[in-house]
């Protein structure tokens, strides 16, 4: 729904609610357009009908005066209706009907008076002219009033729907932001402890290298919007920063491998979506085993989707409870897998797949499929606009 231009709040709209579409993007202009077109059509219809029934051209003079009178009265009614429309229904409808009746009586009196002046020898007399005009004018004002309230209630309903959509979008954005910030604080604490240890041992060069990588990683996580999407290439570079930091702690026990199809590098995905998978692999595959483990990240196109796989050569689910058929993760996986599942559902709905599998000889594999939405190359630490 088109929004009200910034300059419009200074004007007093004649309709009571926001616009649902381009025609009502400027409510004042829309009112005048409908007002002029409606009364022009009313005058044209009455004039053609009178001429078709054998009336002379002078018949158009009272019709023109009647149209101007109706036009003016409905302007007054619009101001009154705008004030009443937010009142209690009993008060609004009671006063509205009373005002419409008074306006109809005044309009009919003017029409009868003009008709009598133009044709003083009329057999109907003033009372007959008044009753005839009252019927026609009441029908016209009733139709105008019904249209006015119908448009306003339609606009009100559209505004409520638009407000609900905005609230839902804000709630989804807030939930995505919350999920995005659920990074394991132990990583930061362990890294700072490692840096502190290196400083105490006077190993300034590796301490500076770890600090530099940590700075680049945190700059990326803090610079991008929580709900932003990045390219897979950018996500991989960020994971390499993360793994470089962890590799200084685990050395040869941590063996990362990347197999990224060049065609999939431009795929967009929520930022830091894969970081919890790498973190879980380090926690449950590398840390418990004396020889460490291999962690492999691969990505390739699969039809209209991009398939991303993260696997490790650890002991599988020895410490990670889950169901390999349903992909459900429970208990000691913390927020990692649940975080990713929720973020995928928020970002793609039913157009995504998230599976967890166990290897026959151990190992743990997570497969993600999301729609392939290509984008240009993005540099780490910057946001694409």
N, C-alpha and C positions, 0 to 999 in steps of 0.2 A: 504494500500500500504506500502510495506516495506520501511523503511527509510535507508538512506545512512549511513554506519558505520562511527563512529567518525574519523577513520583513513583515510577515503577515500578522504576528501577534499584536502589532500596534493597531490593526484594524479590528473593528468589532464585527464578528461574523454574524450573519443573519440566521444561519443554521446553528444548532446547539452542540454539534459533535464533530470529531475529526473526519477526514475524508478517507474513503476506501479505495479510491482510484484516481486516475488522471483528471477526469471530469470535475471531481470535487477537490482537486488539490488546492484550488483557490475557492473557498466556499462563498465568498462575497460575489465573485464573478459568476459562479455557477447559479447563485440565486437570481441575479439580474438577467442572466441568459434565459433561465426558465421563465422568469416573470415576463419579459418582453415577448418571448416566443409564445408563451401560453395565451397571453391576452391578445396578441396579434392573431393567433389562430381562432380565438373566441370571436373577435370582431369579424374576421373573414367568414367564419361559419354562419354567424347571425346575418351578416350582410348578404351573402349568397342565398341563404334561405329566404330572406325577405324579398329579394329581387325575383327569385324563382316563383314566389307566390303572387307576383304581380304588383309589388310595391314600387313606388316611384323612387328616383334617386334621392329625393329629399329624405327618404326613410333612413339613409345612412347617417344623417346628422344626429338624430337622437341615439343611434347605435354607437357613434363615435363618443358622444358625451357619456353614455352608459359605460363604455369600455374604460374611459378615463376615470370615471367614478369608481368602478370596480378595481381598477389598477391601484388607485390611491387608497381605497379602503383596505385592500389586502396588504399594502405596505404597513399600515397601522396595525393590522392584525398580526403580521409577522413579528413585529416588535413585542406585542402582548404575548403571543404564543411562545416566543423565545424566553420570556420571563417566567411563564407558567410551566414550561415543559419539565423543569426539574422539581416541581412541587409535588405534593401528595396527589395521587390519582383523582380522589374525590374533588379536591379543590381545583385541580387542573381542568378536568372535564366539565365540571359545573360552570366555572368562570368562562371557559372556552366556548361552551354552547351559548351562554348568555351574551358574550361579545359577538359571536357569529349572528345571533338573532338580532341584536341591535344594529349591526352593520347591514344586515339584510333589509331591515325595516327602513333604514336611512337611504339605502341604495334604491329600494322600491319607491320610496317617496319622491326622490329626485327624478327617477325615470317617469313616474306618473305625471309629475309636474311638467317636465319637458314635453312629454307627449301631449298634454292638454294645451300647452302654449302653442305647439306646432299645429294641433288639430282641435281647436276649441269646440267645434261642432260635433265631436265624436259622440255616438249614441251610448257608449259605455259609461261615460261620466268619470269623475275622478276616482270614485270608489272601485269601479270596475277596472280602470287602468292600474290602480294600486294593487289589487288582488292578482291581476295577471302578471304584473312586474314582480310581485313578491314571490310567486311560484318559480319564475325563471331565475331570479336573482338568488333565491335560497338554494336552488339546485347548483348554480355556478359557484357560490361561496362554499357550499358543502363539499363539492368536488375539490376546490382549491385547498380547503382546510384538511381534507382527508389526505391529499397528496403531500401537503406540508408535513403532517405528522408521520406519514409513512416513510418519507425520505429521512426524517430525523431519527426514527426508530431503526431504520436500516443502517444509517450511519453509526448509531449507538452500538448496534450489534457488531458491526464491522470493527469498530474501535475496541470493543471488548475482546473480540477474537484476536486482533492485532496485539493487544496488551498481553493476552495469554501466551501468544507465540513468543513475544519478547521475554516474558518471564521464564518460559521453558528454555529458551536459548541461553538466558543468563544462568539458569540453574545448571544446564549442561556444561556451560563454560566454567562455572565455579567447580563442578565436580571434576572436570578434566584438569583444572589447575591443581586441585587437591591431589588427584592421582599423580600428576606430574611431579609434585614436590615430595612424594613418598620415596625418596631415595634413602638408602640405608646410611644412617649417620656413622656406623662403625667404619665405613670406608674412609671417611674424612678423619676420624680419630686415629685409625691405624696409620694413615699416611702421615699425619702430623707427628705421631709417635716415632715413626721411622725416620722422618726428617730430623727430629730432635736427637735421636740416637746417633745419626750420622754426624750431626754437629758436635755432639759430645766426643765422638771418636775422631773429630777433626778431619772428617772426610768431606771437605767442603765441595768438591766437584760433583760427586753424586748427590749431595744434599741440594745443591743449586739446581741440578738437572731435575730432580724430583719436584722441587718447589716450582720450577718453571712449568713443568707439565701439569701440576696441580692447578696453577694459576690459569693456564689455558683452558683446562677442563671446566673450572668454576666460572670463568668468564663466559664460556659458551652456555652453560646451564643457567646463568643469571641474566645474560643479555637477551636471550630469546623469550618470546611470550610463552607462558605455560601451555597454551592451546595451539601454538604454531606448528605447522608442518614443515619438514625439511626434506631434502633429497636423501636417498639411501647413501649416496657417496659422502654426503656431509655426516650422516649418522655413523658410517664406518670410520671416518677420520676421527670422530669424537671417541668412538670405542677404542681406537688405537691409542689415543691419549690416555684413556682409562687403563688399558692393558699395559701400557708402558710404565705407568705408575705402579701397578700391581706386580709387574715383572721385576722391578727393582727390589721387591720384597721376596718374591718366590724364585727369582732367577730362572734356572733351567727347568724347574718343576712346572712352570706355566708355559705351555707351548700353543700359542694361538695360530690359526690358519684362516685365511680369507679366500673364498672362491666366489667372486662377484661377476656375474655376466655383465659386460659393458652396456648391453641394452637395458638392464635393470637399474643402472646407477642413477638414472634420472627419476626413478619412482619416488613419489612423495609419501611420507608416513609421519605420524606424530613424533616429535622430538623426544629422544631418550627412551623410545619404546623398547629397544633391545637391551638397554643397560642392565635391567634386573635379571635378564636371562644369563648374561655374561657373569654377573655378580653371583647368581646361584651356582653356576658351573664352577666358579672359583671356590665357593664356600663348600660345596658338597662333592666336588671331584678332585680339585687340586689340593686343598688343605688337608683332607684326611689321609691321602696316599703319599707314601714316602717318595715315590717316583713322580708324583704329580700327575698331570693329565694333559691330553690334547683337547683344545676347544676349537671347534670349526664353525665358521659362519659362512653360509652359502646363500646365494640369491640368484634366481633366474625367472624369466617370464613363463607364465603358464596360461596361454590363451590371453584373455583380457585381464588376467590377474598377475601379480608378482608373488612368487613363493619364496619365503625366507625361512631358512632352517638353521637352528643353533643346536649343536650336539657336542657331547663331551665323552671321554673314555673313562669316566668314573665308575662307581659301583652301582649306578642306576638309582633306584629308590630305596636304598638301604636306610637312608635318613630322611627321605622325601616321600611322604605318603601320597599315593595317587592311584588313579585307575587308568591304565593304558588304553582302554577302549573308549572311555568318555573324555579323557583329558582332564579330569577333575583333579585338582590339587588341594590337599588338606594339610592341616597341622603345621609341621615344621617348615613348610616353604615360606612362611611369613606372608608378606603382602606382595611378593614378587610376581608370581603367576596370576594371582587374582587381580593385581593391579593392571597387568597387561590385558587380561580378558575384559576387564571393565572399560579400559581405554579404547580397545578395539570396538566394543559394543557401542560406546558413545560416538566414536568417529565414523563407523561404517554400518552400524545396525546389523542386518542379516547378510550383508555383502562381504562377510569376512569368515575365515576359518581359523580355529586355534586348536591344535592337537598336541598331545603329549604321548610319547612312545618310549618303550623300553627296548634296549637291544638284547639279542639272545645271549650274548656274552657280557652283559652289563652295558653301561652307558645310558645316557639320557638324551632324548631328542625332542625338541619343540619345533613344530612347523606352523608357520603363519602364512595365510593367503589373504591379500587385500587387493582391491581394485587398482589397476595400474593407471596412475594419474601422473603423467610425465611433467617434469619441470626443468628449468635451466640449472646449470651448475651454480651452487651457492658456496661462498667462502665462509669458513668457520669464523664465528665471532660477529657476523653481520646478519641482518635480516633482509629477506627478499620482500619487496613491496610490489 
